[in-house]
């Protein structure tokens, strides 16, 4: 099965949430081995995850992403990791 770029971004974002509790947009670029030309695709994908409840952030300009309501409900993340 071929993984799309959006699949790769989604997977990287969820892995970062589970292991770190939060992440920056630049972390997804680094961890997924993407270049700056793909930043807009990363941002579009993260915004989609935000709209669907998986992610949240403090404001529309914030670059730090955290668990959204659905992420809190569906993912096994300890409260220590979230802080």
Protein Blocks (a to p, Z undefined) as FASTA:
>chain_A
ZZdfklmmmmmmmmmmmmnopacfklmmmmnopafklmmmmmmmmmmmmmnopaccfbfk
bcbdcddfklmmmpccdfklmZZ
